Amino acid sequence: MTTPNPIAVEAVDLVKIYGTGENAVQALRHVNVAFERGKFTAIMGPSGSGKSTLMHTLAGLDSATGGRILLDGADITTMNDKQLTLLRRHKIGFIFQSFNLLPMFTAEQNILMPLTLAGEKPDRQWFDMLVDTLGLRERLGHRPNELSGGQQQRVAIARALIGKPSVIFADEPTGNLDSVSSAEVLSFLKRSVKELGQTIIMVTHDAVAASYADRAIVFADGQIVADVEHPSADQMSELLMQERRRATLNLSEGVPQPPAPAMPDAGIQR
């Protein structure tokens, strides 16, 4: 029997409610889930299912209404804004759909930006390994507008990895990419887990993207409705279609959907 890896982040009886009174929407309904170190996990679900709320709450970008979130064993629900900003800066890496690169800086400067802002010196051996693994060696002097979408996202991945975070949260990382660039980026994410020992939690609507993960969770109505090891694209597509049909039925019957949360400082923009 395989011994499970240590836990990187865990939600315990997690609740998130938007609004009050009759307008209250329960986006997360007593969620209990743990994510192992050194694993690539995809979170899927129809629009309004709560998948993005779960990721934002796990990352300390949105506050929990109830329950606990343990990251590296520390309960982040008890932290103040300053502590959360430092946590995101030192323990968490972010990969966004829109890349979020700074246009006036080169690829190398963008990769090193989290360390520059924190006043820390880069581990050059780690930097070289990331650059070579992601195939960016010949692009380090280029600015974002001189890079393809796939190359920009690879720079964003290197930026997320440069500080050796405990966990990386990826929010629809292939949402703005064509199929070839998407496959390239997903392969790099998978390699960063297998070869570099990273922990990645990815929100995606794409069943093919989820098939690159070691594990896929399907979210609906603020709860986990499926938890699949070694997912296939066909399997995840069918599960997602089932939940989309159910969500559409709920919507037609007037069941409210949770609003998108505001996004505070991710700890890399100061």
Buried (B, 14 or more C-beta within 10 A) or exposed (E): EEEEEEBBBBBBEBBBBBEEEEEEBBBBBBBEBEBBBBBBBBBBBBEBBBBBBBBBBBBBBBBBBEBBBBBBEEEBBEBEEEEBBEBBBBBBBBBBBEBBBBEEBBBBBBBBBBBBEBEBEBBEEBBEBBBEBBEBEEBBEBBBEEBEBBBBBBBBBBBBBBBEBBBBBBBBBBBBBEEEBBBBBBEBBBBBBEEBEBBBBBBBBBBBBBBBBBBBBBBBBBBBBBEBEEBBBEBBBEBBEBBBEBBEEBBEEEEBBBEBBEEBEBBBEE
